[in-house]
Amino acid sequence: MNWIGKQGARVLDAKRIESPGMKSRAVCLLLFAALLGACNEKSEIKVYRIARPQGGAADVSAGEAAPPMENMPMPGSMTAGTVPPSWEKQPLAQMRLASFLVKGENGKMADISLVRLSGGAGGTLDNVNRWLSQLGQPATSEEKLGQMAQHLTTSMGDVTVVDLKGLPAGAEAAKDGRIIAAMTPPNGSTLFFKMRGNAELVEIQQADFIKWVASVCNAETETKAPPTAAAPAMEKSDGAQIKWKLPEGWKQIPASSMRYASFNAAGSNGEVADISVVTFPGEGGDDAANVNRWRQQIGLPPLDAAAVSSAITPLKAGQTSFSTVDMTGADKRMLAAWTRHEGQSWFFKITGPSALVEREKTHFFDFVRSVQFLQ
């Protein structure tokens, strides 16, 4: 018998039980002693000391690494939100609060997840570089991250959104090639939303993914938008208002959460040119980085800063000065115009088949010239 068992027996044998309460405690002590005696002396006992949840990781006292995730129950609203009917619910892995699979044509797939980690969970740059590594891409810098990241306004604060592309060695293009991820501001813990899969399927699901992210964040603070409400727009400066004259033949379409406005122009053979208006607070990145990112989108190699500068053409529209660039890839062409006004950056682009973009070139620049900022 171990020490606790012997002491318990002595207490009972000495008949020192003087009250029902003491008797009850003594019986519990004896049972506890019996349980300990039944344990194999060589059994491994791991002791975890877990403090009251305050957003920090659990304190582990047995030499084990603390699990990176707070495996605490979360409010049901966290895993609610507006889930598209095409998303198939999947069994939850250890670290997931929500898990979905979406399927496209010809075996295309994308995996969607929601994870919660303690505190800031390493910071935005470290997490983005981890996702880039998963796609076989080199790490980025803090400066470039500022140009890549976009911000979704929710009732939880500004959610950082990144769109990353790359096919790691040996991966199947039907199941990999692109990650769209979002992370909430750290407030004791951080929510990570991630969609990874076939690049084309991820593009198709992008708008639904952003709506889901916004709905989950808004539900957590009990400020759900009505089901018919549009997805929250990307962050815009408070007083920024803009108007323009829409060219004939252009059709306005619902803008994703990444865009201020979206249009398309159809060709005679069913081809379509995509027109976008996007705005960011601040400078919105330097010209060389932006132009090279656009070049990559249509399959062109990057240029050095001097070559980018020589490719940029100024455009005057009333009191506003724009910079413009015209880029042609193997099967796509892009025209872009941008300006900075009252602490806000504005980007206008048209992308599509070369012949169609050439046809719409005059319309596009007329559209840019018609832009007016109102106070």
TAMO-V634351 format. One record per helix or strand. SS is the DSSP state (2 for helix, 1 for strand). FROM is the first residue (numbers start at 0). LEN is the number of residues. If there is no record, write none. Layout:
SS_FROM_LEN ; SS_FROM_LEN
This chain:
2_2_11 ; 2_19_19 ; 1_47_2 ; 1_58_2 ; 1_68_1 ; 2_75_4 ; 1_87_2 ; 1_95_8 ; 2_104_3 ; 1_108_10 ; 2_123_11 ; 2_141_7 ; 1_149_5 ; 1_156_9 ; 1_176_7 ; 1_188_10 ; 2_198_22 ; 1_233_1 ; 1_240_3 ; 1_249_4 ; 1_260_6 ; 1_271_10 ; 2_286_11 ; 2_304_7 ; 1_312_5 ; 1_319_9 ; 1_332_9 ; 1_343_9 ; 2_353_16 ; 1_371_3
